[in-house]
């Protein structure tokens, strides 16, 4: 925004684009500076290479079923690896 801070919605959008759950950043419900946001991200995922889990699926029906299960069961992102959209 104009004062150089990210509003909670902007934090959530930026976190989602990075594949991070905004709640896990623990920045609260107030606007945060860019440095605060970056610091929270680094604290959560580290400042360098990180481990990644890749699950490949060939069957569209199975992938849709997994996406639906994740969406409908309110799974805790602290324990469930987030799914990122890939190219179509």
Secondary structure, DSSP 8 states (H G I E B T S, - for coil): -TTSEE-HHHHHHHHHHTT--HHHH--TTS-EEHHHHHHHHHHHH-SS-----------HHHHHHHHHHHHHTT--TTTS--------
